[in-house]
């Protein structure tokens, strides 16, 4: 379910009042593939509710270039929301969800294993807020970039 940014804090407060945990992750999730699905499955395993902070079209263009995203933000949000591992989706326009993560204060935050605590841009916020960070290994050879390259090759 797509949640407005301004409603996120109330949602998390309700979840915490139920004694449940929030796990958050973020990304573009442009062309959904098995790597994404396994990543989200593992993310969900760390808490009761999984919230995906989804880069908006503006944010994806800023990070990936003018030819991306392939799928627009509404389509990406709808596809993610249909997955059983994803409870809520929140769009953000910035290159990084730092401010959003600082406001939401998830119990757990997941990131790809290509990061470490030393290279994680949000590490200071996670430490400040007492958020546990879990790094998830990628599925070898599965990425949106690889999918796009295969499509180009025919």
Secondary structure, DSSP 4 states (H G I P E B T S, - for coil): -B--GGGHHHHHHHHHHTT--EEEEEE---S--HHHHHHHHHHHTTSSEEEEEEEPHHHHHHHH-TT--SS-HHHHHHHHHHSTT--EEEEE-SSS-HHHHHHH--SEEEEETT--TTT-TTHHHHHHHT-EEEEEPPPTT--HHHHHHHHHH-
